[in-house]
Amino acid sequence: MDNELINTVALARLSYFHLNVMVGLYRRMGSATAIVEQRSELPRMFPSMPARIVQELASFDIMRGRAEEELAWAADHNVQVLCLNDPLYPRRLKETPDAPLALFYRGMADLNARRVINVVGTRHCTPYGEDLIRRFVADLRRCCPDTLIVSGLAYGVDIHAHRYALANQMDTVAVLAHGLDTLYPQRHRDTANEMVAHGGLVTEYMTHTQPDKVNFVRRNRITAGLCDATILVESAAKGGGLITTRIAKEYNRDVFAFPGAVGAPYSEGCNRLIRDCGAGLITSAADFVDAMGWADDQKLVEARRNGIERQLFPDLSDAEMRIVQLLETTNDLRQDAISVKTGLPMATTLALLFQLEMKGVVKPYAGGVYHLLA
């Protein structure tokens, strides 16, 4: 069994209590193994480290044993364990400051799909809200069929988002607030089983973890971090959907909301969010696709289908070609990653990306990500 994997899963368990501290330490040290091997020196290296982490690292062998048990269970139950340094780890989530050190994933969907959105809202979804989801997903299927739809498998908006995605042959992933050895709510098990073949189930929690209230709040950051955009369908003045939208804004992700009738209790949260400029107003999938800038991509696809040719790389400089060649190898990179990987200064990179955008070679997405169109 891989030593780094065991150490990462063990530290992930410890990080339940000091997530930001442990993730920051992991990124500074470079690996979980480095943390474990130098654990006796960490208080000297990082004097501000919480005493609880120091104490628990002192008894690391207990956590290691638990991690080995978890990995054995995962291997027996077709569960992928994705660590923060794993190339299959969701790249959008990896950018966040409080990303889980490890994720447990059962499913077939690509968590690094080109387009990923989450649909969230109240557990008391009204017929109005369900109809919005039904029409939105059906229309999105027609214009952007490769979009991965994420939600939380809860009652109301979440389960409607999953079920309408499946009905429209779109992959859909649920972020769970417990381990993969159980399922909450049980009534959604049939949908969850279908999602394993047409999407997936993902969690940061080990087996034997109960769906406690705090876990649902904590999992909202994963729901937001996995995605390019968050869409709030219906929400009361307070609710988990609003927490997810707030986190998404903190992550510099796009947030949208469907408006509702004035005075309707489960439209109050959406209407306030729009009023306070916390979300863009949408009434359809077309609104959303236009706001995200995805419509232009569809036009290009249609042009190619119709045999309309375009000059792929018109009059590019050597520096511009360095960026293009990088994106040909690894598409959808943040501007800072492009700067590092090409060796170009950030100011030069930004100027070149702007030039490439004007030439129709790249397109900017949310969060400073650039996509090669050609």
C-alpha positions as CSV (number, residue, x, y, z in Angstrom):
1,M,0.0,0.0,0.0
2,D,1.4,3.4,-1.0
3,N,3.0,5.2,2.0
4,E,2.2,8.7,0.8
5,L,-1.5,7.7,0.3
6,I,-1.7,6.2,3.8
7,N,-0.2,9.3,5.3
8,T,-2.4,11.7,3.4
9,V,-5.6,9.8,4.4
10,A,-4.4,9.8,8.0
11,L,-3.7,13.5,8.0
12,A,-7.0,14.2,6.3
13,R,-8.7,12.6,9.3
14,L,-6.7,14.9,11.6
15,S,-7.5,17.9,9.5
16,Y,-11.2,17.7,10.3
17,F,-10.4,19.9,13.3
18,H,-7.8,22.3,11.7
19,L,-8.5,22.1,8.0
20,N,-6.8,25.4,6.9
21,V,-3.8,24.8,9.1
22,M,-3.2,21.2,7.8
23,V,-3.8,22.1,4.1
24,G,-1.4,25.1,4.5
25,L,1.2,22.8,6.1
26,Y,0.8,20.2,3.4
27,R,1.4,22.8,0.7
28,R,4.4,24.2,2.4
29,M,6.0,20.8,3.2
30,G,5.2,19.4,-0.2
31,S,3.8,16.0,0.9
32,A,2.0,14.2,3.7
33,T,5.1,12.0,4.2
34,A,7.3,15.0,4.8
35,I,4.9,16.2,7.5
36,V,4.8,12.8,9.2
37,E,8.6,12.2,9.0
38,Q,9.3,15.7,10.5
39,R,6.4,15.8,12.9
40,S,8.7,16.1,16.0
41,E,10.3,19.2,14.4
42,L,7.1,20.9,13.4
43,P,6.6,22.9,16.7
44,R,10.0,24.4,16.2
45,M,9.5,25.1,12.4
46,F,6.0,26.5,12.9
47,P,5.7,27.9,16.4
48,S,2.1,29.0,15.9
49,M,0.9,25.4,15.2
50,P,-2.2,24.5,17.3
51,A,-1.3,22.3,20.2
52,R,-4.0,19.8,19.3
53,I,-2.3,19.0,16.0
54,V,1.0,18.6,17.7
55,Q,-0.5,16.2,20.3
56,E,-2.3,14.1,17.7
57,L,0.7,13.9,15.4
58,A,2.6,12.4,18.4
59,S,0.2,9.4,18.3
60,F,0.2,9.2,14.5
61,D,0.4,5.4,14.4
62,I,-3.2,5.2,15.6
63,M,-4.3,7.4,12.7
64,R,-2.1,5.4,10.3
65,G,-3.8,2.2,11.3
66,R,-7.3,3.8,10.7
67,A,-6.1,5.0,7.3
68,E,-4.9,1.6,6.2
69,E,-8.3,0.1,7.2
70,E,-10.1,2.8,5.1
71,L,-7.9,2.2,2.1
72,A,-8.5,-1.5,2.3
73,W,-12.3,-0.9,2.4
74,A,-12.0,1.5,-0.5
75,A,-10.2,-1.1,-2.6
76,D,-12.8,-3.7,-1.9
77,H,-15.7,-1.3,-2.8
78,N,-14.5,0.3,-6.0
79,V,-13.8,3.6,-4.3
80,Q,-11.1,5.9,-5.7
81,V,-9.1,7.8,-3.1
82,L,-8.0,11.1,-4.6
83,C,-5.2,13.0,-2.7
84,L,-4.5,16.7,-3.2
85,N,-1.4,15.9,-5.2
86,D,-3.1,13.4,-7.4
87,P,-3.5,14.5,-11.1
88,L,-7.1,13.2,-11.0
89,Y,-8.0,15.4,-8.0
90,P,-10.6,18.1,-9.1
91,R,-8.4,21.0,-10.3
92,R,-11.0,23.6,-9.4
93,L,-11.3,22.4,-5.9
94,K,-7.5,22.2,-5.6
95,E,-7.3,26.0,-6.1
96,T,-9.3,26.6,-2.9
97,P,-7.5,27.4,0.4
98,D,-9.5,24.7,2.4
99,A,-9.5,21.9,-0.1
100,P,-9.8,18.4,1.5
101,L,-6.5,16.6,1.6
102,A,-8.3,13.5,0.4
103,L,-11.5,12.7,-1.4
104,F,-13.3,9.3,-1.6
105,Y,-15.1,8.9,-4.9
106,R,-17.3,6.2,-6.4
107,G,-18.4,6.9,-9.9
108,M,-17.6,7.3,-13.6
109,A,-17.8,11.1,-14.3
110,D,-14.8,13.2,-14.9
111,L,-14.5,15.6,-11.9
112,N,-12.3,17.7,-14.2
113,A,-14.9,18.0,-16.9
114,R,-14.7,21.1,-19.1
115,R,-17.9,22.6,-17.6
116,V,-19.0,21.9,-14.1
117,I,-21.9,23.6,-12.3
118,N,-23.8,23.0,-9.1
119,V,-27.5,23.5,-8.6
120,V,-28.6,24.2,-5.0
121,G,-31.5,25.5,-3.0
122,T,-34.2,24.7,-0.4
123,R,-35.2,21.2,0.7
124,H,-38.8,22.5,0.5
125,C,-38.8,22.9,-3.3
126,T,-42.1,24.1,-4.7
127,P,-43.7,23.0,-8.0
128,Y,-42.4,26.4,-9.4
129,G,-38.8,25.4,-8.4
130,E,-39.1,21.9,-9.8
131,D,-40.3,23.3,-13.1
132,L,-37.4,25.7,-13.2
133,I,-35.0,22.8,-12.8
134,R,-36.7,20.6,-15.3
135,R,-36.6,23.3,-18.0
136,F,-33.2,24.5,-17.2
137,V,-31.6,21.0,-17.3
138,A,-33.4,20.1,-20.5
139,D,-32.3,23.3,-22.3
140,L,-28.8,23.0,-21.0
141,R,-28.6,19.5,-22.4
142,R,-29.4,20.9,-25.8
143,C,-26.7,23.6,-25.8
144,C,-24.0,22.3,-23.5
145,P,-24.5,18.5,-23.2
146,D,-21.0,18.0,-21.7
147,T,-21.8,19.9,-18.5
148,L,-21.4,18.0,-15.2
149,I,-24.2,18.9,-12.7
150,V,-23.3,18.7,-9.0
151,S,-25.5,18.9,-6.0
152,G,-25.9,17.3,-2.5
153,L,-28.6,14.5,-2.9
154,A,-30.7,16.2,-0.3
155,Y,-34.5,16.5,-0.5
156,G,-35.9,19.3,-2.7
157,V,-33.8,21.2,-5.2
158,D,-30.8,18.8,-4.9
159,I,-32.6,15.6,-5.8
160,H,-34.5,17.2,-8.6
161,A,-31.3,18.5,-10.1
162,H,-29.8,14.9,-10.0
163,R,-32.9,13.2,-11.4
164,Y,-33.5,15.7,-14.2
165,A,-29.8,15.4,-15.1
166,L,-30.1,11.6,-15.3
167,A,-33.4,12.0,-17.3
168,N,-31.5,14.1,-19.8
169,Q,-28.5,11.7,-20.1
170,M,-26.2,14.2,-18.3
171,D,-23.6,13.2,-15.7
172,T,-24.4,14.3,-12.2
173,V,-22.3,14.0,-9.0
174,A,-23.5,14.3,-5.3
175,V,-21.3,15.7,-2.6
176,L,-22.1,13.7,0.6
177,A,-21.9,14.7,4.3
178,H,-20.9,11.2,5.5
179,G,-18.9,8.1,4.4
180,L,-19.6,6.0,1.4
181,D,-20.6,3.0,3.5
182,T,-24.0,4.6,4.1
183,L,-26.4,7.0,2.4
184,Y,-28.6,9.8,3.6
185,P,-31.4,10.1,2.9
186,Q,-32.1,6.4,2.3
187,R,-35.1,7.3,0.1
188,H,-32.6,8.5,-2.5
189,R,-30.7,5.3,-2.7
190,D,-32.1,4.3,-6.1
191,T,-31.1,7.6,-7.6
192,A,-27.6,7.4,-6.0
193,N,-27.1,3.9,-7.4
194,E,-28.0,5.2,-10.9
195,M,-25.6,8.1,-10.4
196,V,-22.6,5.8,-9.8
197,A,-22.9,4.7,-13.5
198,H,-23.8,8.1,-14.8
199,G,-21.9,10.5,-12.5
200,G,-20.8,9.7,-9.0
201,L,-20.8,10.1,-5.3
202,V,-17.9,12.0,-3.6
203,T,-17.1,12.8,0.1
204,E,-14.2,13.9,2.3
205,Y,-15.5,11.6,5.1
206,M,-14.3,8.2,6.0
207,T,-16.6,5.3,6.6
208,H,-18.5,5.2,9.9
209,T,-19.0,8.9,9.7
210,Q,-22.5,9.9,10.5
211,P,-24.4,12.7,8.6
212,D,-24.1,15.2,11.5
213,K,-25.4,18.8,10.9
214,V,-21.9,20.3,10.9
215,N,-20.9,17.9,8.1
216,F,-23.6,19.4,5.8
217,V,-22.3,22.9,6.4
218,R,-18.7,21.8,5.8
219,R,-19.5,19.9,2.6
220,N,-20.9,23.1,1.0
221,R,-17.3,24.3,0.4
222,I,-16.7,21.2,-1.7
223,T,-19.9,21.7,-3.7
224,A,-18.9,25.2,-4.5
225,G,-15.2,24.4,-5.1
226,L,-15.8,21.7,-7.6
227,C,-17.7,24.0,-10.0
228,D,-17.4,26.9,-12.4
229,A,-20.7,28.3,-11.2
230,T,-23.3,28.0,-8.5
231,I,-27.0,28.3,-9.4
232,L,-29.5,29.0,-6.6
233,V,-33.0,27.9,-7.6
234,E,-35.1,28.5,-4.5
235,S,-34.2,29.5,-1.0
236,A,-35.7,30.9,2.1
237,A,-34.1,33.9,3.8
238,K,-31.7,31.5,5.4
239,G,-30.5,28.1,4.2
240,G,-27.7,25.9,3.0
241,G,-28.0,27.1,-0.6
242,L,-27.1,30.7,0.5
243,I,-24.1,29.3,2.4
244,T,-22.9,27.6,-0.8
245,T,-23.3,30.8,-2.8
246,R,-21.4,32.8,-0.3
247,I,-18.5,30.3,-0.4
248,A,-18.6,30.3,-4.2
249,K,-18.2,34.1,-4.2
250,E,-15.3,33.8,-1.8
251,Y,-13.7,31.3,-4.3
252,N,-14.2,33.9,-7.1
253,R,-16.7,31.6,-8.8
254,D,-19.8,32.8,-10.7
255,V,-23.1,32.8,-8.9
256,F,-26.6,32.9,-10.4
257,A,-30.1,32.8,-9.0
258,F,-33.6,32.4,-10.4
259,P,-36.0,35.2,-9.2
260,G,-39.3,34.4,-7.6
261,A,-42.6,36.0,-6.7
262,V,-42.4,38.9,-4.2
263,G,-43.4,37.6,-0.8
264,A,-43.0,33.9,-1.7
265,P,-41.1,32.4,1.3
266,Y,-38.8,30.1,-0.8
267,S,-37.9,32.9,-3.2
268,E,-36.9,35.4,-0.6
269,G,-33.3,34.2,-0.4
270,C,-32.9,34.3,-4.2
271,N,-34.5,37.8,-4.6
272,R,-32.4,39.3,-1.8
273,L,-29.2,37.8,-3.3
274,I,-30.0,39.3,-6.7
275,R,-31.0,42.6,-5.1
276,D,-27.7,42.8,-3.2
277,C,-25.7,42.0,-6.3
278,G,-24.7,38.6,-4.9
279,A,-25.9,36.7,-7.9
280,G,-26.7,37.3,-11.5
281,L,-30.3,37.0,-12.4
282,I,-31.2,34.2,-14.8
283,T,-34.5,33.0,-16.1
284,S,-33.3,30.2,-18.5
285,A,-30.4,28.1,-19.5
286,A,-29.8,30.5,-22.4
287,D,-29.3,33.3,-19.9
288,F,-26.8,31.2,-18.0
289,V,-24.9,30.0,-21.0
290,D,-24.6,33.6,-22.4
291,A,-23.4,34.9,-19.0
292,M,-20.8,32.2,-18.7
293,G,-19.6,32.9,-22.3
294,W,-20.2,29.4,-23.3
295,A,-22.5,30.3,-26.2
296,D,-19.5,31.3,-28.4
297,D,-18.1,27.9,-28.0
298,Q,-21.3,26.3,-29.3
299,K,-21.2,28.6,-32.3
300,L,-17.7,27.4,-33.1
301,V,-18.8,23.8,-32.9
302,E,-21.7,24.5,-35.2
303,A,-19.4,26.3,-37.6
304,R,-17.1,23.3,-37.7
305,R,-20.0,20.9,-38.2
306,N,-21.0,23.0,-41.2
307,G,-17.5,22.8,-42.7
308,I,-16.7,26.5,-42.0
309,E,-12.9,26.7,-41.5
310,R,-11.0,29.2,-39.5
311,Q,-7.3,30.0,-39.4
312,L,-6.1,28.2,-36.3
313,F,-3.2,30.3,-35.2
314,P,-3.0,33.5,-37.2
315,D,0.3,35.4,-37.0
316,L,1.3,34.3,-33.5
317,S,4.6,35.4,-31.9
318,D,7.0,32.9,-30.4
319,A,5.8,33.9,-26.9
320,E,2.2,33.5,-27.9
321,M,3.0,30.0,-29.3
322,R,4.5,29.0,-26.0
323,I,1.2,29.6,-24.4
324,V,-0.8,27.9,-27.1
325,Q,1.5,24.8,-27.0
326,L,1.1,24.6,-23.2
327,L,-2.7,24.8,-23.5
328,E,-2.6,22.1,-26.2
329,T,-1.0,19.8,-23.7
330,T,-3.0,20.9,-20.6
331,N,-6.0,23.0,-21.4
332,D,-8.0,25.2,-19.0
333,L,-5.2,26.6,-16.9
334,R,-5.2,29.6,-14.6
335,Q,-3.2,32.6,-15.7
336,D,-0.7,32.2,-12.8
337,A,-0.1,28.6,-13.8
338,I,0.5,29.6,-17.4
339,S,3.0,32.2,-16.2
340,V,4.9,29.6,-14.1
341,K,4.8,26.8,-16.7
342,T,5.9,29.0,-19.6
343,G,8.5,31.0,-17.6
344,L,6.9,34.2,-18.7
345,P,6.5,37.1,-16.3
346,M,2.9,37.6,-15.1
347,A,2.5,41.0,-16.7
348,T,3.7,39.6,-20.0
349,T,1.5,36.6,-19.7
350,L,-1.6,38.7,-19.1
351,A,-0.8,40.9,-22.1
352,L,-0.3,37.9,-24.3
353,L,-3.5,36.2,-23.1
354,F,-5.4,39.4,-24.0
355,Q,-3.8,39.4,-27.5
356,L,-4.7,35.7,-28.0
357,E,-8.3,36.4,-26.8
358,M,-8.6,39.2,-29.4
359,K,-7.3,36.8,-32.1
360,G,-10.0,34.3,-31.1
361,V,-7.4,31.7,-30.0
362,V,-8.3,31.5,-26.3
363,K,-11.3,32.3,-24.1
364,P,-11.2,33.4,-20.5
365,Y,-13.4,31.5,-18.0
366,A,-14.3,32.2,-14.4
367,G,-11.5,32.4,-11.9
368,G,-8.8,33.5,-14.4
369,V,-8.9,30.2,-16.3
370,Y,-8.0,30.2,-20.0
371,H,-9.3,27.7,-22.6
372,L,-7.7,27.1,-26.0
373,L,-10.5,27.3,-28.6
374,A,-8.6,25.9,-31.5
